[in-house]
Amino acid sequence: MIKGVIKLIGETKSFGANNFQKREFVVTDDSNQEYHQHILLEMTKDNCVKLDDFKVGDRVIVEYFLNGREWTNPKDGVVKYFNSLQAWKVEAMGSGAAESGASSAETFVAEGEDDLPF
């Protein structure tokens, strides 16, 4: 879980023949007042639109999964590894009512995986 302030909300981007969608956003974790951390997270597929309820400067709590993938470049056979923080729930801090995202981790996992390298 990350608690902080939304610093950036990107546009939804589509990839590949299956039109896979991803939307990145940055939350500044200000739990350490001396060294703020700017954390890049993403929402995928149908969850992308759920960021529409938020704006830069909103204080939020984000629930996420840490995902790691191995990908082999088909052109040269080089293996690369990618990590991503996939958000499944974003909630306005203090309100409890402005929830956006899947209702549970199980719902998110049930959506399945893709084989894109990011």
C-alpha positions as CSV (number, residue, x, y, z in Angstrom):
1,M,0.0,0.0,0.0
2,I,1.2,3.5,-0.8
3,K,-0.2,6.7,0.8
4,G,0.6,10.0,-0.8
5,V,-0.3,12.7,-3.3
6,I,-1.0,12.2,-7.0
7,K,1.8,14.0,-8.9
8,L,0.9,12.9,-12.5
9,I,-1.9,11.1,-14.3
10,G,-1.0,9.9,-17.8
11,E,-3.2,9.3,-20.8
12,T,-4.5,5.8,-21.5
13,K,-2.3,4.1,-24.1
14,S,-3.2,1.1,-26.3
15,F,-0.7,-1.6,-27.4
16,G,-0.6,-4.5,-29.8
17,A,-3.2,-6.2,-31.9
18,N,-5.3,-7.0,-28.8
19,N,-5.6,-3.2,-28.0
20,F,-4.1,-3.9,-24.5
21,Q,-4.6,-0.7,-22.4
22,K,-2.4,0.8,-19.8
23,R,-2.5,4.1,-17.9
24,E,0.4,5.3,-15.7
25,F,0.3,7.6,-12.8
26,V,2.7,8.8,-10.2
27,V,2.1,9.1,-6.4
28,T,4.5,11.0,-4.2
29,D,5.0,9.0,-1.0
30,D,5.6,11.6,1.6
31,S,5.8,9.3,4.6
32,N,9.5,10.3,4.9
33,Q,9.4,14.1,5.0
34,E,13.1,14.4,4.1
35,Y,13.2,12.1,1.1
36,H,10.0,12.0,-0.9
37,Q,9.6,9.0,-3.2
38,H,7.9,9.4,-6.6
39,I,6.3,6.0,-7.3
40,L,5.2,5.1,-10.9
41,L,2.2,2.8,-10.9
42,E,-0.1,1.6,-13.6
43,M,-3.7,0.6,-14.1
44,T,-4.5,-1.8,-17.0
45,K,-7.4,-2.8,-19.1
46,D,-10.9,-1.6,-17.9
47,N,-9.3,-0.1,-14.7
48,C,-7.7,2.7,-16.7
49,V,-10.9,4.8,-16.6
50,K,-11.1,4.6,-12.9
51,L,-8.3,7.2,-12.6
52,D,-10.8,9.8,-14.2
53,D,-12.2,10.3,-10.7
54,F,-8.9,11.8,-9.4
55,K,-6.7,14.8,-10.2
56,V,-3.2,15.9,-9.6
57,G,-2.8,17.0,-5.9
58,D,-5.4,14.5,-4.5
59,R,-4.2,12.6,-1.4
60,V,-4.8,8.8,-2.1
61,I,-4.2,5.4,-0.8
62,V,-3.2,2.9,-3.5
63,E,-3.3,-0.9,-3.2
64,Y,-1.2,-2.6,-5.8
65,F,0.6,-5.8,-6.9
66,L,4.3,-6.0,-7.6
67,N,4.6,-8.0,-10.9
68,G,7.8,-9.3,-12.5
69,R,8.1,-10.7,-16.0
70,E,10.7,-12.4,-18.1
71,W,10.6,-11.5,-21.8
72,T,12.8,-12.9,-24.7
73,N,13.3,-10.6,-27.6
74,P,12.3,-12.6,-30.7
75,K,14.8,-10.9,-32.9
76,D,18.0,-11.5,-30.9
77,G,17.0,-14.0,-28.2
78,V,18.1,-11.6,-25.4
79,V,16.2,-12.1,-22.2
80,K,15.0,-9.0,-20.2
81,Y,13.2,-8.7,-17.0
82,F,10.5,-6.1,-16.2
83,N,8.8,-5.0,-13.0
84,S,5.6,-3.1,-12.6
85,L,3.4,-1.9,-9.8
86,Q,-0.2,-2.7,-11.0
87,A,-2.7,-0.8,-9.0
88,W,-6.0,-2.5,-8.3
89,K,-7.5,0.0,-5.9
90,V,-7.2,3.8,-5.6
91,E,-9.1,5.5,-2.8
92,A,-9.2,9.2,-1.8
93,M,-7.5,9.5,1.6
94,G,-9.8,10.2,4.5
95,S,-13.0,9.9,2.5
96,G,-13.5,6.1,2.3
97,A,-16.2,6.8,-0.2
98,A,-14.3,7.7,-3.3
99,E,-13.0,4.2,-4.1
100,S,-12.0,3.3,-7.6
101,G,-10.7,0.0,-8.8
102,A,-11.4,-3.7,-8.3
103,S,-13.2,-4.6,-5.2
104,S,-10.7,-7.3,-4.3
105,A,-7.3,-8.7,-5.2
106,E,-9.0,-11.9,-6.4
107,T,-11.0,-9.9,-9.1
108,F,-7.8,-8.3,-10.4
109,V,-5.9,-11.6,-10.6
110,A,-8.9,-13.3,-12.4
111,E,-8.5,-10.8,-15.3
112,G,-5.5,-12.8,-16.5
113,E,-2.0,-12.0,-17.7
114,D,-0.8,-10.8,-21.1
115,D,2.5,-11.5,-22.6
116,L,3.6,-7.9,-23.4
117,P,7.1,-7.1,-22.1
118,F,6.0,-4.3,-19.8
